[in-house]
Amino acid sequence: MAERLRCSEWAVRTLVMAPGGLRAAKIAGRWLIEEEDLVAYVESQANRAKPRQRRRRAL
């Protein structure tokens, strides 16, 4: 799954553990993510606006 999301395995675990994050089930010591859950998560994140960064004034 990490390869499909182009991130590390730790990043995927973080998404799974986050409240309201990626749905997954741990079976026999392995995290299993269904295709429809992955698609739903990606679509839910696609329309989020990026937070604006404040610029600091030079002193």
N, C-alpha and C positions, 0 to 999 in steps of 0.2 A: 504494500500500500504506500509506503514511503516513496517508492520510485514513481508511482503515478502522481503523487502530490508534489514531487520534486523537493523533498525535504528529508530530514533525518528521521530515524525511528523514534528518537526521543521527542521530536516535534509532534509526531503522530500520537504518541502516548500522552503528551500534554493536552492535545486537542480532545482526546478521549476522556481525560480526567477533569477537564474544565466543566463547570456547571453549564448546562445547555449546549455542550460541545458535541463532538462527533459520537454517534451511537455505536457501541461495540459490545461484544459478549466475550468473556474470557472462558474458553473451554479447553480443558486439559493443558492449561498453562500457556495457551496461545490466544492472542486477541484476534477475533474474527469480526470483520466489518462487511456488511452486506452492501452490494452495489447501489441499491436504492437509497440507503442511508448516506453513502458517500456523495451521491449526486445531490441529494436534498441539502446536505451540509454545504457543499460548494456553492450551490445556488443561493442559499441563505446568506452567504458571505459576500457574494459577488456585487451586491448593490450598496455596500457600506461605503460611505465617504471616508476618505483618509483624514485623520485628524490634522488640523493645520499646525504647523510648527511656528512658534513665535520667534521672531528674530530679535537678537539682543543688539542694543546700540553699542557702537564702539566708544570706548572711553578716551 
